[in-house]
Amino acid sequence: MSLWNSLLKSASNQGIYRVPIRYLNLLEYQSKNLLRKSNVAIQDFCMIDDSGTNELQGFNAKEYVIKAQILAGGRGKGFFDNGFKGGVHITKNKDQISDIVGQMLGHKLITKQTPSGGIPVKKVMIAESVNIKRETYVCILMDRQRNGPVIIASPAGGVDIEGVAEKTPDLIKTIPIDIFTGITDEMANELSEFLEFKGNLKEKASAELKKLWNLFHLVDATQIEINPLVETDDGKVIAVDAKLNFDDNAKFRQKDIFAMEDITESDAREVEADKYNLNYIGMTGNIGCLVNGAGLAMATMDIIKLYGGEPANFLDVGGSVKEEQVRAAFQIITSDPSVKAVLVNVFGGIVNCATIANGIVSALKSMTLKVPLIVRLEGTNAIEARSIIKQSGLNIETAENLDDAAQKAVKSIN
């Protein structure tokens, strides 16, 4: 996770700001494909989608689980805009599957975690049902307090793990993992025993834990949560449900994984910003912000609110910004109709203020800016940057410092 996203997430968790944060989210079938490629034991499954893909013909099982694929929980208790109830169905009759899928594809599924209008279903997963004898919980994640990965395990799986930790902490085991040695045989056996797998199931569970670690390391994951990891009535150990999070700083190494992201539910402005390597978060205020760096971004938000304003977004251009990115940033910011003023706050360290100034001038010459623009530039080549803005003859108000800039931005809309 980038520092920028970490700071925003921390602020959001503390209730300071309520802002949406964009991470890579995979649909359930995509996560299970990654597990399958690493030989982690999962239910067999096939896919049907609205583009014509239909893998059902060669897929056979004693019982089928039909699951609508959207990035939201509570699917089983949800309902569709056509009146069809439930985003998860179970049947033993293969002939019923097409009718059930037909009620899902192309329709919006509404759950407690979706917008009120629901999310359109474009893919449906049909999985082999398994008879679960017992459920456990396993999670590998990066732990900031331990400066590295840990594995968390509990024999009480299939439920809210936070509740287990609060009421019965003795049912939670946490073990740090050495990033170089990974999960050893000794550690895997200790965890399998704690998870109450007996006999040959203990060996199977240990093998699955090691496979999960290999996947975690291979894909630059920050979290792999298996809830539940089950024991079936025919003596198998299977990961029934999985949640994977990834390090966005490893995107250059994990291009295939990040290319799987379903952007249909994402904010179009965030998607556009990502194309230009810009960090954008849409908010509900009316002062558009263009900044460089996570710390300065948070400070800018604070001082706007201090003077009675509300930031409409955060757009961080980073440290190696080019003029093309600045132009794109302005177009993204001003595409929001709620933006009534734009505040540019850049402190040039690595960033060349002259690059920012040229980008601003170029952007304004190619578009019509109908709202006030306040610019504060300080640091590397700031004097040259101010000269570029002054000589442009454009209607740009400059500020001496951040305090001055924030006051001018708030005043311009009041």
N, C-alpha and C positions, 0 to 999 in steps of 0.2 A: 504494500500500500504506500502511495506517495506521501510525503510529509504534508502536502497541501490537503489531501483527502483526510489524513489522520487528524489534522487540526480541526477541520470542519466537523468530522465525526465526533471528536471529543466535545466540541462546543454544542453540537446537537444533543449528545447524550446528557450533558449537564443542564439542558433546558435553556441555554443562552440563546441559541438560534434554532429554529425549526426549518431545516433546509433539506431538500432531497439530495442524496449523494449517489453518483453513478459508479457502479462497479460492474465487472463482467459477471453476468448471470447466465447460467446454462439451463436449458430445459432438462427435465428428468431423464429423458432418453439419451441426451447428449452426455450427461454425467455417467450414465450406465454404460455407454459406449466406451468411455475412457476406462472405466473399471474393467470391462470385458477385455480391452486391449492389453491390460496389465495382468490378465488371467485371474482377476478377483472373481470369486464365485458369485454369480447373480442369477436372477430369473431370466430364462430365455424370453425374447420379445421380438415383435416385428412392428412395422410402422404403416400407417395409412395417412396421406395428407391431401390437401386440396389442390396440389399440382398434378395429381394423377398417380403418385406412388401408392402401390398397394401390394404389400408383401404377405398378405394373409393366406394366399392359396397354398403355399408350401409350409405353412405354420400349423402345427397340431399340438394340442394339449388336452388333458382331461378336464381342465377348468380354465377359463380365460378371465383376466382382469383387463378391463377397457378403461383407459385413463386419458382424459383430455389434457393436452400439453399447453400450459400457460405458466407464466412466472408469478404464481400466487398460490398460497396455501388454502386449505379449506375446500378443496375441489369436490370432495365427496358429498358435502352438505350444500353445495352451490346449486344454482338453477340457471337455465338458459333463457335468452330473450324470446324464444319460441314456446316457452312453457315447459320444456323438457326438464326433469329434475335429476340432479346428480351428475357431477363430472367424472365419477368413478362408478363403474358397474361390473358385476361379476355374473358370468353365465357358463353353463356347461354345454350349451347348444351353439355350435359354431355358426349355424345358419342365422342366428339372431344378431350376430356381430355387425353385419353391414347395416341393418336397420338402426342399431344403437349409434353407430358411428355417423350415420346420415343425420341423426338428430343433433350431433355435436359440431361437425365440420361446417364452417361458414357462419356459425351462430356465436353470439357473445355469452360467455360464462360469467356469472355474477357470484362472487363469494364475499366473505367478510374482509378479504384483503385486496379486492379489486376496486377500481372506481365504480361509482354507482351505476354507470352504464354498462359495466362489464368489459371483458377482454375477448376479442375474436379468437376462436379456436381454429388453427390452421393445420394442426397435426394431432393425431391420436395414436397412442401407444397401446398395443395389445400384448399383454405379458402372460406368461404361464403362471397360474396360481400355485402357491405352495402352502402346505398344511403346517402352520407354525406351532411348534411344541413349546418354545421358550424364546423370549426376546432379551437381547443385551444391547449395550450402547458402547460405541468406540468413536473416539475423535482424535485426530492428530492435528495440531495447530501450532502456529508461531506464537510464543508467549513472550511479550515484552519484558515482563518481570524477571524471567529467567534468561533473557537474551538468546532465545533459541527455541527449537521445537519441543513440544511435550506430547505425550499420549495420555488421554483421559479415558478411563474405562469404568463401566458400571454393569453389574448383573441385572439392574432394573432398567431395561430398555423399553422402547416403544412409547415412552411417556415424556412429559416435559422434564428434561434433565435438571433444569434450575430448581424445580420443586424437589427433586430427589436430593440434590446437594443441600438444600435448606433443611429438609425434614429428617433425612437419614444420611448425613455426611460420611458415615462408615461404609456406605455403598458406592463411594467414589474413590477411585485410585488415580493419582496423577504421577507420572514418571517422566523426568526430563530425558531427552534423546540427544546423544552426541551426534552432531551433524555429520561427522566423518564415519563413525562406526554404525550408525543407524540403530534399528531394532535388532538386538542380538537374539540368539536362540534362548539364552537364559531369561532375557526380558520377556520375550514372546510367551514362553512357558509359564512364567510368573503371572502374566496378565490373563492367559487362558484359564489358569487355575482360579484366579480371582473371579473370572466371568462364569465359573462353575461348569466349564466343559469337562466331561469325564471321558476316560478311555481313549479310543482313537479319535473322538471328537476334539480332544485337547490338542492333538497333533494337527488336525485340520484347522482349528481356530488359530493356532500359532502360525501356520503357513499363511493364512489369510492376513494376519496382522503384518507380517513381513512384506507381503505383496502390496498392502496399502501404503506402507512406508516407501517402498520403491516407486510407487505412483506419485506420492507426495513430493518426493525428491525430483523425479523425472519432469514433472509439469510445472515446477516452481509454485506449488500450492501454498497458500497461507492457512488453509483449513480443508480437511476431509472429514466430514461427519457422517457416520453410518448409524442410523437410528430407524429401525433396529438391525443389528447383526443377529440373525436368528438360527436356532437349532430346529430342524424340521423333523417331522415324525418318521421320516425314512433315513435319518442319520446324516444329514448334510448341514453344512454351515454356510449360510448365504447372506449376502448384503442385500436387504430388501429395498431400502431407501437410502439415498446418498445426497449430500450437499457439498459442493466443492467451491472454494474461493481461491482466487489466484493473485499473485503479486503483479500489480499493473506495471511495475518497473521492469518486469521480465517479458514484456510484450514482444520485444524484438527477438527473443529466443523462442517464444511460444506463438508464432504467427498463426499456425493452423488452429490452435485452440481459440485464440481471440477472434479469428475469422468466423467462428461458429456462433458468435453473439447474435441473438435475435433482437434487432433494433426496432421492430414494429411497435413495441410498447415504450420506447425511449423518447425523451424530449428531442425533437428534431434539431433544436439549436445545439444541444449537447453533442449530438451525432455529427453535425456540421463542424463544430469546434474541434472535435477529435480528429477530423481529416487534416486539420492544420496544426496538430499537436498543441492545441490550446486547451486549458482547463476551464470549463464553463459550468456554472451551476445557476439555474434559473430560480428566482425568488419572487416575492410578492410585493416588493416596494416599487419606487418610481425613480430612483437615481441609479442609472447604469454605471458600472464601475469597470475600468480597465486598469489593471495593476500588474506588477511583476514580483513574484515571490509570495510564499504562504504567509509569512509573518506580516508583511506589509498589507496583504489582502485582509487579514483579520483586523489589523489596526485601522484600516480604511473603513471597514464595516462599523467598528466601534465608534469612530469619531463622527461618522454620518448620523448614527443613532443618537450620539451625545447631543448633537445640535438639532434634534427633532426630525431628522430625515429617516427614510427607509430605503436600504439598498434593493435594487430590482434584480441584481444578479452579482455574481463574482465572475470575472474573466481574467485569468492569470496567463500572461503571455510567456512566462518563463524567462530563462536567462540567455537564451540564444536566439531571440526573436528576429525575424526578418520583416522587411517592409510589407511583403505580401500577407504575412500573418496579421500585422496591424490592420491592414485594410479589411481582412476577413473578420477580425474582431469587432470593428465598427459596424459592419453589416449585420453581424449576429446580435450585437447589443441593441441596435436600433430597430431590429425586426420585431422587438417586443413593444406592442402599442402602449403598455403601461409606463414605459420610460419617458419621463418628462425633462430629464437633464442627464448629461453624461459627465462623469468625473474621471479624468485620467490622472493616476498617481503613480509615478515611476521614479524609483531611486536607482540611478545607474551605477552598478558595480561592474558586473560582467556585461550588463546591458548597456549599449551605447545610446544615450539620450537622443543623439542626432538621428539614429535609425528610427526611433519612435516618432520623432517630429516629422521626418520625411514620410513615414507611413500614414500619419494623421493627415498631412497636407494632401497626399495622394488620394486617400480615401475620400476626403471632402470634395475634391475636384471631380470625383467620379460618381458622387451621390449628392442628394439634397438633404442636408441635416436641418430638421425643423425644430430642434430643441437646443437649449443652451449647452455649450461645451466649455468646461473648466479644466485646465491642464496645469498640473504641477510636475515639473521635471527637475531633478536634482542629481548631482553626481557626475559620472563620466560624460564629458562633452555637453554639459547642461547649458553652458553659455552659447555654444554653437546652435544647440537645439532651440533655444529661445529666439535666436536670430532668425532661424528658418521659419518659425511660426510667425514672427513679426513681419518678415518680408513677404509672406504668402498673401497678406492682405485679407485673409479669411476672418470671419467673425468668431474668434477664439479668445476666451478670457483666460489669462494666465494668473497663477497664484504664487505667492512668495514661499509658502510652506504648507504642510498638510492641514494645519488648523485653519489657515486662510482659505484653502481649497474647499474644505468641507463646509465652512460657513457660506461661501459663495454658491456652492451647489444647492444647499438647502434654501438659501434666499432666492435663488433663481426660479424655484417652483412655487414659492409662497407669495 
